[in-house]
Amino acid sequence: MNKNLWLLAAAQGLFLTNNVVFIAINGLVGLSLAPLGWMATLPVMGYVVGGALSTPLVARTQSAFGRKVSFQIGLLVALASALLCAWAVMNSHFWLLVAATVIAGYYSANGQLYRFAAAELSAPAFREKAVSLVLAGGLVGAVLGPNLASRTRGLFEVPFVGAYVSLALVALLSMAVMAFVRFPPVPPKAAHADAGRPLGVIMRQPVFIVATAGAALGYGVMNLLMAATPLAMQVCGYPFEDAALVLEWHVIGMFAPGFFTGHLIKRFGVLSIMGVGVALNVACVVIALSGVELHQFLIALFLLGVGWNFLFTASTTLSLQSYRPEEKDRAQAAINFCVFATMALTSFASGALVTTQGWQWLNLGSLLPLALTALALIWLAWRGRQAHNPA
């Protein structure tokens, strides 16, 4: 871990602080302002829809200006959108809140590239560990996010306005951290330089398909259950502090394994660790279906976080095999677009299912994408064996 990776890990932690606070409060604020109950998670959905819509623009700014300038632009957007969210909630404008979260998605589209930037700041033999350890910086968000939401929600007369204002300060702090990161210089582009393969060719590779499916479906299942948890716990009569505690342990589960996930990937292989991630997600669903006591929410969400870490970190590592350096901006944008599109769908489905069908059906529905992910892993492993042992 060099200085730049430590700073990037800190930026990742502040990015996750923003995400955790959004997840903790957007559904509850949406429920209090939305015209209809099933619209409660539209502010959560807006954040990921904004991320999906921003991925092409972010790819262009990354290519034109490099990592650092693009990341700082994203943080400026984070600052402005957090203040706009606060103003919308203070004045009870539901649709303005949704619009503000869509704008905030531009920051999210940038933040999702921190993990790829980590691979560029390390030696090739250290890439798996660099990705894993920078993701482990999310532990800052695990502790800071829920506590920040809980302690600042009452700072103003209108609940949760203070939480949004605090996110503006988090964005300023992250800008200061990012100012000290030294990224590799953007290489000058020759007039007839090789731009690499067309995106369609890259995306048709089995490795790219499975890596993208693992990242998108893994994030989708995690988002489906995480976004619904504060609403489900409110229905069950738990106070916000209990929901914040559950989310804190969930995010600890998401990022604490980052200190050793890279080592496990190098030792056991990327597909094996992705398979363990799927199994942990299934265990989460089983526990969630067993009851609605506080400890069941907490253990289920913790396992969901660990399963996400294994699946997402390994998927990111696998994706590095599918593109060349000159193709990275397009390939990474395509991966992140699929992740955001899946998250947008699950954000909407989360609020609609938990308010109309209940917590149990929400968990049962999450088994389908987990089964699809498992089948994709089996398919790629079979192709690998066929390639090594042709008939």
Helices and strands as residue ranges (DSSP letters): H 3-33, G 37-39, H 42-65, H 67-90, H 94-111, H 114-120, G 124-126, H 127-136, H 139-152, H 161-178, H 199-203, H 206-235, H 240-255, H 258-268, H 270-289, H 294-319, G 325-327, H 328-356, H 359-365, H 367-388
